[in-house]
């Protein structure tokens, strides 16, 4: 997919629309069955979407299991999202607002889709369904369910992201993989290859930190 093409802007528009819809869910009483229907529908859609894609890549494309593991940051966020949609756990909802939403938003803005040919369109739809859901669910639990985070949640989320990067890197070296792009930048972002990889990692880390704090800014302003 060409970044910032008309087709890409279409998906960015879908992301914005879904996020606005998730925010507006806060206008619906918490006791309404609509909240349960929304969470169940989203859980079913994303779970089926990810399971079907894993099966397709493993059994049809015959991609080795070590290169098909759900170990990118957004994959971990998907598991957290599915758990939170069922449990309505507050602290995982905070993780989704900061870590899940920011990571998925970066993925929406800079899509890393490798598939070409007849399967490309399906791959793109599957990719954006999952990542748009991650962005929206973080907003839903924060503003729709009103799990307003504390400032410490920004640092817990930031610590989680960096800890995961530290833990996945030795596994990447051992398996020869590149989960969470800790060993190399995404191939689709070829312009980044001219920079040292440590600079890419530092830049991404700072983007996470800055964005986490920007996401908390509305709560600071509301308390004044």
N, C-alpha and C positions, 0 to 999 in steps of 0.2 A: 504493500500500500504506500502510495506517495503521501508523505507527511504534509498536512495543511493543504491538501487538495480539496476540491468541492465535496467529494465523497467523505473525506475525513471530517470536514466541517459539519457534514450531516450527522455523523455520530457524536461529535461534540455537542451539537444542538440537542440530540436525544438525551445525552448525559445531563445537560442543563435542565431540560424539561422534567426528567425523572427526579432530579434533586429537588426541584421546586415542588413537585408532587409529594415527595417524602416530607418536606418541610411543612406543607399544608396539612399533612395528616394530624398535626398537632391541634387542628381545629375540631377534629372528631373526638367525641368523648372516649376515654380510655376503655370504658366498659363495652363499647360498640363492637359488634361482631365483625365489623369491617377491618379492625386491626388484626384479628385472628385470621381472617381470610387473606389479608395482605401478606402476613408472615408465612402462612402455610403455602400460599401460591408461590412466593418468592423462593422459599426453601425447596419446593418441589422442582421449580424451573432450574435453579442453579445446580442442585444435586444431579438432576438428570443430564443437564448440559455438560457438566464436568465428567461424570461417569461415562457418558456416551463418547466423549472426546478421548478419554483415556483408553477405552476399549478399542476405538477405531485406530488410534495411533499404535497400539500394542499388537493387535491381531491382524489388522488390514495392512498398515504400513510396515509392520514388523520392526518397529523401533525398539531397540534393546531396553529392557526395563530400567537400567541405570540411567538412561537418558530420557525416561518418561515419568520419572518420579515427581510427585507434586511438592517440590521443594523450593520453588521461587517464593518470594515474599508474598505475592498475591495469592499463591496456593495456600500458604499458611493462613492468610487472612480469610480465605474462603472457608476453611475449617472453623475458624473462630466465628465467622458470620453464621454458618449453619448452626453451630452450637448456641449462639446468642438468639437466633430467631426462635429456637425452641425454648430456651431457658429464660430469656430476658435478663440475663446476668448483667449487672451494672458495670463491673470493671472490664468485662470483655466488650461491652458497648462503648466504653471510653476508648479502648484500643481500636475499635472499628472507626471511630470518629477521627482519630489522629492518624494512626498507622495505616489502617485499611483504606480510608478515603484518600489520603495523600498518595500512597503507593499506587492505588488504582487510577487516580487522576493523572499521575505521571505516565502511567501505561496507556491511558486514553489519549493523552496529548502526544506521546511518542510511541505509537504502537509497534511492538516487536512481533510481527507475524511472518513466519518463514515459508508457509505453504504457498504453492503456485499451482496453476492449472485448474482443473475442474473443481477441486476441493477448496480453492482459495476463498470463494465467497462464503462457503459454509464455515471455514476457519475464522474468517473475519467476524461473522455474525456471532459465533460461539465466543470469540475473544471479547467482543464488546458487551455481550449480554452479561458475562461474569464480572467484568471490570466496572461497568455502569452500575450493576447491582451493589458492588462493594462501596462505590462512592455514595450511592443513595442510602444504603442501610446505615452507614455512619451518621448521616444527617437525620434519618428516621428515628434512631434510638436517642439521639441528642435532643432534637426539637419536636419530633412526633410523640415520643414517649416521655421526653423531658428528663433524660438522664444527664443533667447538666454536670460537666466535669469540674474537678478542682484543678488548680494549676499544676499540682504534682503529677497529674495524669499526663501532662505534656512530656515531662521528664521520664516517667515510666515507659511511655510509648517510645520515646527516643532511645532510651536504654535498651528496650526490647529489640528495636531495629538493629542497633549496633552489636548487641550480643548475638543476635541471629547471624549477622554477617561474619562475626568471629568464629562461630560454631560451624557454619556451612563451608567456610573456606578450606579447612583441612580435608573435609569430605570431597570437595571439588578437586583438590589436588590428588587425592587417592583414587577417585573414580575417573578423573579426566573429564569432568563436567564443568559447567559454568552457571550453576544455580545462583540466583540473585545477582548475577553478573559481577561476582567478586573477583574474577580472574581476567575478565575482558568485557569491554562495553558491548552492547547489543550490535549484531552485524548490520542491522538496519540503520544504525546511527554511524555510518562510516566516517563522517567528518570528525568524530571523536577519536579516531585511531591515531591522529597526528599528535595527540597529547599523551603524556605518561598516564598509565592507568591509575596510579595513586592519586593523580589530580582529579580524575573522573570520580573516584570513590570519595575524595574529600568534598568535591562539589555536590555530589548527591547527598552526602551526610549533612552538609550545610543547608541544602534545600529542604531536607526533612525538618531540621531544627527550626529554620525560619518559618516554614509553613505551619508547623505545629503551633508556634507562638502566634502567628497570624490567626489561626483558627480559634485560639483562646481569647483573642482580643475582644470579640463581642461581649464575652462574659465579664471582662474587666470594665468595659464601658458601661455595662448595665448596672454594675455595683456602685458606680459613682453618682 
